Amino acid sequence: MRGPLTALEIAHELKITKEGVRQQLVKLTEEELIEPQEESKGVGRPQKTFSLTANGNAKFPDTHAELTLKLITIINAMGENTMQAVIDVYEETGKKKYHEEIDTIHNLELKIEKLVEIRTREGYMAEYSKNDEGYLLVENHCPICAAATICQGFCSSELNTFRSVLGKDVLINRVSHIVSGERRCAYQITLN
């Protein structure tokens, strides 16, 4: 959830010694679950950070990726209109479910907090923070990544759902996208 971290940052996060972290990092690197990178930050030795590899990310829930990919392939073979119809139903179902939980909330930040709770339940490892422009909603994992990679209509549908449940007075722009090779999906939320 925190992206690339140094051994010291990981030690602080886990409340264990730096040496204890190093032993685990060696093991996780050998298992190809994480990979080290060196970052130069000005003068001095480069800083070594560690981040998840594709194998590491695969340890998180994947919402039955293989079956999903097969179904999308079959639906695509039935024609473009069929796939769009499936995406439309996916979007409407999502909107209905989210509206049921969010519509009674009238404060934007509380709506975002509820959206984060829902998305986290669904496996997105979501969080948000305030920034100068409003709020940044971050999803650190994508349980539908395999489906979204071959059919980005699912990503557009989710963005439409966010816009619907957060309201007409809110602008939402995707600023980071896992499908584009970035480590997370992030959305800037501002009042219109």
C-alpha positions as CSV (number, residue, x, y, z in Angstrom):
1,M,0.0,0.0,0.0
2,R,2.9,2.4,0.5
3,G,4.8,1.7,-2.7
4,P,8.6,1.4,-2.7
5,L,10.1,1.7,0.8
6,T,13.6,1.5,2.3
7,A,14.5,-1.1,4.9
8,L,14.4,1.5,7.6
9,E,10.9,2.6,6.6
10,I,9.7,-1.0,6.6
11,A,11.2,-1.5,10.0
12,H,9.4,1.6,11.4
13,E,6.1,0.4,9.8
14,L,6.3,-3.1,11.2
15,K,7.9,-2.0,14.5
16,I,10.8,-4.4,14.2
17,T,14.5,-4.0,13.9
18,K,16.2,-3.0,10.7
19,E,18.2,-6.2,10.8
20,G,15.0,-8.3,11.2
21,V,13.6,-6.5,8.1
22,R,16.8,-7.1,6.1
23,Q,16.6,-10.9,6.8
24,Q,13.0,-10.9,5.5
25,L,13.9,-8.7,2.5
26,V,16.6,-11.2,1.5
27,K,14.1,-14.1,1.7
28,L,11.4,-12.2,-0.2
29,T,13.9,-11.1,-2.9
30,E,15.1,-14.7,-3.4
31,E,11.5,-15.8,-3.7
32,E,11.0,-13.0,-6.4
33,L,8.2,-11.5,-4.4
34,I,10.0,-8.1,-4.1
35,E,12.7,-6.4,-6.0
36,P,15.3,-3.8,-4.8
37,Q,15.9,-0.6,-6.7
38,E,18.5,2.1,-6.1
39,E,17.3,5.7,-6.1
40,S,19.7,8.6,-6.2
41,K,18.4,11.5,-4.1
42,G,21.1,14.1,-4.5
43,V,24.4,13.9,-2.8
44,G,25.5,10.7,-1.1
45,R,24.9,7.0,-1.6
46,P,21.9,6.0,-3.6
47,Q,19.0,4.8,-1.4
48,K,17.8,1.2,-1.8
49,T,14.1,0.7,-1.9
50,F,12.0,-2.4,-2.2
51,S,8.7,-2.9,-4.1
52,L,6.5,-5.8,-5.1
53,T,7.1,-7.7,-8.3
54,A,4.3,-9.2,-10.4
55,N,4.7,-12.4,-8.4
56,G,4.3,-10.5,-5.2
57,N,1.2,-8.7,-6.5
58,A,-0.2,-12.1,-7.5
59,K,-0.4,-13.1,-3.8
60,F,-3.4,-10.7,-3.5
61,P,-6.9,-11.7,-4.4
62,D,-7.5,-11.8,-8.2
63,T,-11.2,-12.4,-8.4
64,H,-11.0,-15.6,-10.5
65,A,-9.0,-14.0,-13.3
66,E,-8.7,-17.1,-15.5
67,L,-12.5,-17.6,-15.7
68,T,-13.1,-13.9,-16.1
69,L,-10.7,-13.7,-19.1
70,K,-12.4,-16.8,-20.8
71,L,-15.8,-15.2,-20.3
72,I,-14.7,-11.9,-21.7
73,T,-13.2,-13.6,-24.7
74,I,-16.4,-15.5,-25.4
75,I,-18.5,-12.3,-25.0
76,N,-16.2,-10.4,-27.3
77,A,-16.6,-13.1,-29.9
78,M,-20.4,-12.5,-29.7
79,G,-19.9,-8.9,-30.9
80,E,-18.9,-5.5,-29.7
81,N,-22.5,-4.6,-28.7
82,T,-22.7,-7.7,-26.5
83,M,-19.6,-6.7,-24.6
84,Q,-20.9,-3.1,-24.2
85,A,-24.2,-4.5,-22.9
86,V,-22.4,-6.5,-20.3
87,I,-20.4,-3.4,-19.2
88,D,-23.6,-1.4,-19.0
89,V,-25.2,-3.9,-16.7
90,Y,-22.0,-4.1,-14.6
91,E,-22.0,-0.3,-14.3
92,E,-25.7,0.0,-13.4
93,T,-25.4,-2.8,-10.8
94,G,-22.4,-1.1,-9.2
95,K,-24.1,2.3,-9.2
96,K,-27.2,0.8,-7.5
97,K,-25.2,-0.9,-4.8
98,Y,-23.0,2.1,-4.1
99,H,-25.9,4.5,-4.1
100,E,-27.7,2.4,-1.5
101,E,-24.7,2.9,0.9
102,I,-23.7,6.4,0.0
103,D,-26.9,8.4,-0.8
104,T,-27.8,9.1,2.8
105,I,-24.5,10.8,3.3
106,H,-24.4,14.5,2.4
107,N,-20.8,15.5,3.3
108,L,-18.3,14.9,0.5
109,E,-15.5,13.7,2.7
110,L,-17.8,11.3,4.5
111,K,-19.0,10.0,1.0
112,I,-15.4,9.5,0.0
113,E,-14.7,7.7,3.3
114,K,-17.7,5.4,2.7
115,L,-16.5,4.8,-0.9
116,V,-13.1,3.8,0.4
117,E,-14.7,1.4,2.8
118,I,-16.7,-0.2,0.0
119,R,-13.8,-0.5,-2.3
120,T,-11.6,-2.0,0.4
121,R,-14.2,-4.6,1.1
122,E,-14.1,-5.4,-2.6
123,G,-10.3,-6.0,-2.5
124,Y,-9.0,-2.6,-3.9
125,M,-7.0,-1.7,-0.7
126,A,-8.4,1.8,-1.0
127,E,-7.4,4.9,1.0
128,Y,-7.8,8.7,0.6
129,S,-6.1,11.8,1.6
130,K,-6.8,15.6,1.4
131,N,-4.6,17.7,-0.9
132,D,-4.6,21.2,-2.2
133,E,-7.1,20.4,-4.9
134,G,-9.5,18.4,-2.8
135,Y,-9.0,14.7,-2.2
136,L,-6.9,11.9,-3.7
137,L,-8.6,8.5,-3.7
138,V,-6.0,5.7,-4.1
139,E,-6.6,2.0,-4.9
140,N,-3.4,0.1,-4.2
141,H,-4.7,-3.2,-5.7
142,C,-7.0,-4.1,-8.5
143,P,-8.9,-7.4,-8.1
144,I,-10.3,-7.1,-11.6
145,C,-7.0,-6.2,-13.3
146,A,-6.9,-9.2,-15.6
147,A,-10.4,-8.3,-16.9
148,A,-9.6,-4.5,-17.1
149,T,-6.4,-5.2,-19.1
150,I,-8.3,-6.8,-22.0
151,C,-11.4,-4.7,-21.6
152,Q,-10.9,-1.2,-20.3
153,G,-14.6,-0.5,-20.5
154,F,-14.7,-1.9,-16.9
155,C,-12.3,0.9,-15.8
156,S,-14.5,3.6,-17.5
157,S,-17.5,2.0,-15.8
158,E,-16.0,2.3,-12.4
159,L,-15.1,6.0,-13.0
160,N,-18.7,6.6,-14.1
161,T,-19.9,5.0,-10.9
162,F,-17.7,7.2,-8.7
163,R,-18.9,10.3,-10.5
164,S,-22.5,9.2,-10.0
165,V,-22.3,8.4,-6.3
166,L,-20.2,11.4,-5.3
167,G,-22.5,13.8,-7.1
168,K,-22.8,16.4,-9.9
169,D,-20.9,19.0,-8.0
170,V,-17.7,16.9,-8.0
171,L,-15.0,16.5,-10.7
172,I,-13.2,13.2,-10.7
173,N,-10.1,12.6,-12.9
174,R,-8.0,9.4,-12.9
175,V,-4.4,10.5,-12.4
176,S,-2.8,7.1,-12.1
177,H,-3.8,3.7,-13.7
178,I,-2.6,0.2,-12.9
179,V,-3.5,-0.9,-16.4
180,S,-1.1,1.7,-17.8
181,G,1.7,0.1,-15.9
182,E,1.5,2.3,-12.8
183,R,1.6,0.7,-9.3
184,R,-1.9,2.0,-8.3
185,C,-5.0,3.7,-9.6
186,A,-5.5,7.2,-8.2
187,Y,-8.3,9.7,-8.7
188,Q,-8.3,13.4,-8.0
189,I,-11.6,14.6,-6.6
190,T,-12.4,18.3,-6.5
191,L,-15.5,20.3,-6.0
192,N,-16.8,21.8,-9.3
